[in-house]
Amino acid sequence: QVQLVESGGGLVQPGGSLRLSCAASGSIFSIYVMGWYRQAPGKQRELVAHITSGGSTNYADSVKGRFTISRDNAKTTVYLQMNSLKPEDTAVYYCHYATRAPVVDYWGKGTLVTVSP
């Protein structure tokens, strides 16, 4: 059974940085997109960034220029480098993988990021 395990969340001051990691346990094949979503209290879950199997990336406007998504060479671990963090970045961050064959969406359990003085 495949599980996604996030790490790297925590408390950071405004302007600080954090790096999130997401690793898949178990065999997972045909990943075509890996990404990060977040959900702040009282708000809907939103896409933060994703990276496709071909290496194309996409970012939410609110994080462009501050966050960078990347993956390892094996393409099974995805990272999110978050710089210049703002209080409005406070949320639970979820890792997401999608596969083609079969078509499956995998989600991590989330890691809390709190940006506060």
C-alpha positions, 0 to 999 in steps of 0.5 A: 500500500502506497503512503505519502509522508510529509515532513518539514513543517513547523513554526517560523517567523515572517520572512523565514524559510522552510523546506517541505519533503514528501516521500512515497513508501511502497511501490508507485508507478506512472506518476505524472504529477506531484504537487503541494496543496494547502488548507488554511483554517476556514478556507478551501484546499488550494493548489500551491505548486505542482511538477509534471513528469516532464518537469513542467511546474506551475505555481499559485500566484500568491507564492510565485517568486517565493516558493520552489517545487522540485523532485529527486532524480528517482521522481518519487520524492517532491520538495517545496522550498518556501522562502520569504514566508508570510503569515498568510502562508499559515496552513496545513500543507498536503502532498499529492501524487497522481498516477496514470496507470492506474488512475489514482490520486494519493494524498499525504496526511498533511504537515502544519506550517505556522508563520508567526512572529 
